[in-house]
Amino acid sequence: MYNYNEIKDIHLEVTSKCQAKCPMCPRRLQGGPMNPWVTLEEITLAIFKEWFPVEFLQQLHNLNMCGNLGDPIIARDTALIFEYLRYVNPDMSLQMHTNGSARNKEFWQSIAASRVTVVFGIDGLADTHYKYRVNTNWHRIIENAKLFIQTGGDARWDMLIFEHNQHQVDECKKLANDLGFSKFVSKNSSRFKDGKYDVLDNAGVPVDVLYPTSLSKEYTVKSQAAQEDRSPVITCKAQAQKQIYVAASGNVSLCCWLDLEWLPPVSISRIDYMKKIRIFPNLHNLTLKEIFESGYFGKVEETWTNGACLKECAKQCGSFDKLGAQFES
């Protein structure tokens, strides 16, 4: 496994807060009540400077703000952190994933000035986008994207495909090109289990139903089967990129898929992880260098070859997965 001074890439969850209520996001229970295992936190500029020394930031090639739970546009200091990163490491690549449905003109101008590539999650046109990106405004997202692009920003369009919006992929791709997005990517969801997904309101009452594409159904079957394989060949994406994941809580792991603390303790993936790894190393208790020196990363890697592979590693990076690039897990 790589060492502290070999890290080139950080996947950063700057906050666990978000204004959206996407049904498959783990922040909420099927888009309804808040997940009781989620704590709402964010990384300020001061905390960021404390956790990541200048010399460490200067060795990086890339930092991507995304995460499992929140949206970077909700965190107070997102623009300031990007400005700081651009100052200490002028040549590194900066990227942010967002629903794009918030903040003012000055924010988007600042992000563009810091040369941040922004990936907007836009799941269809105005008449379908709202079904998944609940509590966001399609028209505001498009206006923010247009402003960002006109200011010189590099914008990319990511579209999640469901049964209800699959007929709009080509039209969305054309619109992205017309508006000046530099890239358009469409992905199916692999988060279906029973052929449908009920959407709840804040009281836990079903208010809508999402249905998968045929490709989603196929992938879901393969994904579930892979978790029964205790000795798959693991091609770790984080290891290949020399990447670490840092959550808003301060937890550090190889990747976002192994940051499982927001899962209930009865979850199969979390039980499996805690049996084999036992700890969620955290920057509130240890420095990043101390976490590396603890042997945590090597402990995860050992499971890949000792016949007790982590279920989440098998699911996300196991040898079965030949369709993974087309899906969001």
Sequence and secondary structure as in RCSB ss.txt:
>XXXX:A:sequence
MYNYNEIKDIHLEVTSKCQAKCPMCPRRLQGGPMNPWVTLEEITLAIFKEWFPVEFLQQLHNLNMCGNLGDPIIA
RDTALIFEYLRYVNPDMSLQMHTNGSARNKEFWQSIAASRVTVVFGIDGLADTHYKYRVNTNWHRIIENAKLFIQ
TGGDARWDMLIFEHNQHQVDECKKLANDLGFSKFVSKNSSRFKDGKYDVLDNAGVPVDVLYPTSLSKEYTVKSQA
AQEDRSPVITCKAQAQKQIYVAASGNVSLCCWLDLEWLPPVSISRIDYMKKIRIFPNLHNLTLKEIFESGYFGKV
EETWTNGACLKECAKQCGSFDKLGAQFES
>XXXX:A:secstr
   GGG  EEEE  BS  S   TTSTTBSTTSSB TT    B  HHHHHHHS HHHHTT SEEEE  SS  GGGS
TTHHHHHHHHHHH TTSEEEEEE      HHHHHHHHHTTEEEEEE  SSTTTHHHHSTT  HHHHHHHHHHHHH
TT  EEEEEEE TTTGGGHHHHHHHHHHHT SEEEEEEE   SSS EEEE TTS EEEEE   HHHHHHHHHHHH
HTT SS     HHHHHTEEEE TTSBEESSGGG  TTS TT HHHHHHHHHT    BTTTS HHHHHHTTHHHHH
HHTTTTT   HHHHHHHSTT SSGGGEE 
